[in-house]
């Protein structure tokens, strides 16, 4: 009986951690996704100063949240995301069209991270 109780408690702890992961990942995804959309929008409107400010804001938000992601997410994705985010500020300063490509890379990496953290049969197996 003690083993059953211990197994149930352990299962509840694991379920709680999974739920916390999904909630935190969704919050971070929403914040960073909004940041990247603002960056892209400003760049498309040729407001390069605002695009640079928004890219700096995105980089700061990413830096603050990167540690949280590292608890639950594959580190290769985190590294890829960090590199792409770090490229945005210099690209905005030089008004390089590669800025838009890097924005898309960041968006796709964020979506991949969000999909990986969802609880489904594929992520469990």
N, C-alpha and C positions, 0 to 999 in steps of 0.2 A: 504494500500500500504506500509505503514511504517513497518508493521508486516512481510510482504513478504520480504522486503529488509533485515530486521533484521534476518529473518530465513535463507536467502541465505548467508548472511555474516557469521552467526554462522555455517552453513553447510560447508562453505569454510574453516573456522578455524579448524573445526573438521577433515576435509579431509587433511588439511595441517599437523596437528598433527599426523594423521595416517601414512601419507607418511614419515614424519620425523622419526617416530618410526621404520618403516620398513627399512629405509636406515641405521639408526644408529645400529639397531640390526644386519643387514647383515654385516656391517663393523666390529662390535665387534666379531661376530661369525667367520668371516674369520681370524681375528687376533688371537683369542684364539684357533681356530681349528688348525692353523699352529703351534702355540706353543705346543699344546698337541701332534701333530704328531712328532715334533722334539724330545720331551721328550721320547715318546715311541720308536722311531727309535734309539736314543742313548742307551736306556736301552737294547733293543734287541741286539744291537751290543756289549753289555757288557762294554760300556763306561759309567760307573756309575757316574764319576765326571761330565761329560757333561750332563748326565740325571739330576743330582742334580741342576746344573746351570740352565738348561732349565726349571726345575720345579720351581725354585725360580723366574725366569723371568715370567713364567706363573702366579705364585701367585701375583707378582707385577702388571702384566697387569690386572688380575682379580680385584685386590683391587682398581685400578684406575677406572675401568669401572663398578664396582658393583653399584655405586650410580646412574649411568645413567640407568642401567637396572631396578633399584627399582622404577623408575617413571612409567614404562610400564608393568612390568612383575610380576607375582605372587611371593610373597615373600618366599613362601615355596620352590620354585625352586631355588631362589637365595641362600637361606640358605643351601640347599642340595649341590649346586654347590660349595659354599664356604667351606663346610666341606670336600668335596672330593678333592678340590684343596689344602687345608691345609695338607692333608694326604700325598701328593706326595713327598714333600721334605724329611720327615723322612723315608719314604719307599725307596727312592732312596739312602739315606745314608746307610741304612741297607742292601741294595741290595735284598730286599724282592720282590718275584714275585707278591705279592699283588699290587705292583706298576702298573703292566699292567692292572689289574682289575680296579683299581681306574682311570686309564687313560680312560678306556672304559666307566666307569660311567660318567666321565666328558664329554666325547664325546656325549654320549646319552643325558645327561642333556642339553648340548648346542643345540643339534638338536631339542630337545623338546621345548626349549625356542624360537628357530628360527621359528619352525612350529607354535607355539602359537601366534607369532607376525604377521604372514602373514595375509593379508586381504582375507578372504574367508567366505563363508556362515556359516561354522561351528564356526569360531571365533566371528562372529557378533551375532549369536544366542546363 
